[in-house]
Amino acid sequence: METSNQTPATSGQWCLVTVRQWKREAFLKYLENDIEGKKLHEIFLEVVEPEDAVYENMLLLRISNYPEARGHLKQVENFQDIQRLKPNEASRMLGKQ
């Protein structure tokens, strides 16, 4: 169940973000611009695009603060939903890359 040398408890929480169909790349660009422009690196620790086709409208985000992250994500175009993942769920999804 090892994903890296960091554990979710000490390095933020993994969440699954759902975006509008066929809009993942656009959403990712908007999110990256917001993270850079608004200096949100302390909230959004890591962004991963799952390669498995099942996840084509989803992103994995490792965040430090769920309420703040959710608030920012709601303002990003094409955002639909965010849900917290258990450590084993995140590990399984990261392992499929």
C-alpha positions in Angstrom: 0.0 0.0 0.0 3.0 2.3 -0.4 2.6 5.2 -2.8 5.6 7.2 -1.8 7.8 8.1 1.1 5.0 10.4 2.4 1.8 9.3 4.1 -1.5 11.0 3.5 -1.9 11.8 7.2 1.3 13.9 7.3 1.4 15.3 3.7 -2.2 16.3 2.9 -5.3 14.5 1.8 -6.0 13.0 -1.6 -9.2 14.0 -3.2 -10.9 13.0 -6.5 -12.1 16.0 -8.6 -14.7 15.5 -11.3 -14.8 17.9 -14.2 -17.2 18.4 -17.1 -16.9 15.8 -19.8 -14.0 16.4 -22.3 -12.9 19.4 -20.3 -10.1 18.0 -18.1 -7.3 19.7 -20.0 -9.0 23.1 -19.9 -9.8 22.7 -16.2 -6.2 21.8 -15.5 -5.0 24.9 -17.3 -7.3 27.1 -15.3 -6.4 25.5 -12.0 -2.7 25.8 -12.7 -3.1 29.5 -13.6 -5.0 30.0 -10.3 -2.4 28.2 -8.2 0.4 30.3 -9.7 -1.5 33.6 -9.8 -3.1 33.4 -6.4 -0.1 31.6 -4.7 -2.1 28.6 -3.7 0.8 26.1 -3.5 0.2 25.6 0.3 -3.4 24.4 -0.4 -2.9 22.5 -3.6 0.1 20.3 -2.9 0.0 18.0 -6.0 -2.1 17.5 -9.1 -2.2 14.1 -10.9 -3.9 13.2 -14.1 -4.9 9.5 -13.9 -4.0 7.8 -17.2 -6.6 5.1 -17.0 -9.5 5.8 -19.4 -12.0 5.2 -16.6 -10.8 8.5 -15.1 -10.8 10.7 -18.2 -13.0 13.3 -16.5 -11.2 13.2 -13.2 -8.1 14.5 -11.4 -6.4 13.5 -8.2 -5.4 16.4 -6.0 -3.4 16.3 -2.8 -4.6 19.2 -0.7 -3.8 20.6 2.8 -7.2 22.1 3.6 -10.4 20.6 2.2 -12.8 23.6 2.8 -10.3 26.1 1.3 -9.6 23.9 -1.7 -13.3 23.3 -2.3 -14.0 27.0 -2.2 -11.2 27.7 -4.8 -12.2 24.8 -7.0 -15.9 26.0 -7.2 -14.6 29.1 -8.9 -12.6 27.2 -11.6 -14.5 26.8 -14.9 -15.6 23.2 -15.6 -15.4 22.0 -12.0 -18.2 19.6 -11.0 -17.4 17.9 -7.7 -14.7 17.0 -5.2 -14.7 14.0 -2.8 -12.2 12.9 -0.2 -10.4 9.6 -0.8 -9.3 7.0 1.8 -5.5 6.4 1.7 -6.0 2.9 0.1 -8.3 4.4 -2.6 -5.7 7.0 -3.5 -2.9 4.4 -3.5 -4.9 2.2 -5.8 -5.6 5.0 -8.3 -2.0 6.2 -8.2 -0.8 2.7 -8.8 -2.8 2.4 -12.0 -0.8 5.1 -13.7 
